[in-house]
Amino acid sequence: MSKAVYDTRFFVENYYSPQSGTVKKLREVWKKANEHFISAVVIHEVYQLTFRRDGRETAILRATVLEQDYKVVDVDAEIARLSAELRLKYKMSMADSIIAATALSLKATCVSDDPHFRAAVKEIKTDWI
């Protein structure tokens, strides 16, 4: 895969997985791509979860690292339209539909362990964690 868009769950597993081999597996998946993207909505979700679990300072640090290590894709009009269509078609959350629309617009693989992406969204390629 040359381009990858990472779902929030990629980072949740990276930060909070109780399984010892998970981080190693995530690194292997990450290495498959030449370009690494996240939707701006992923920053929102990671920040909110981290703030709740670990406090504001850790949330700020993680958001800053995401912005440095990934190309952040804003929700523009094209992604908003694609997201709305995917959300209606597959009855998924707004965040998931935005992430899927981001992958679709970039012609990138969506990296996630969320069943919404692999089982439902036929328009995008996925790489399963």
Secondary structure as GFF3:
##gff-version 3
##sequence-region A 1 129
A	DSSP	beta_strand	3	6	.	.	.	ID=ss1
A	DSSP	alpha_helix	8	16	.	.	.	ID=ss2
A	DSSP	alpha_helix	22	31	.	.	.	ID=ss3
A	DSSP	beta_strand	35	39	.	.	.	ID=ss4
A	DSSP	alpha_helix	40	54	.	.	.	ID=ss5
A	DSSP	alpha_helix	56	69	.	.	.	ID=ss6
A	DSSP	beta_strand	71	73	.	.	.	ID=ss7
A	DSSP	alpha_helix	77	90	.	.	.	ID=ss8
A	DSSP	alpha_helix	94	106	.	.	.	ID=ss9
A	DSSP	beta_strand	109	112	.	.	.	ID=ss10
A	DSSP	alpha_helix	115	115	.	.	.	ID=ss11
A	DSSP	pi_helix	116	120	.	.	.	ID=ss12
A	DSSP	beta_strand	126	128	.	.	.	ID=ss13
###
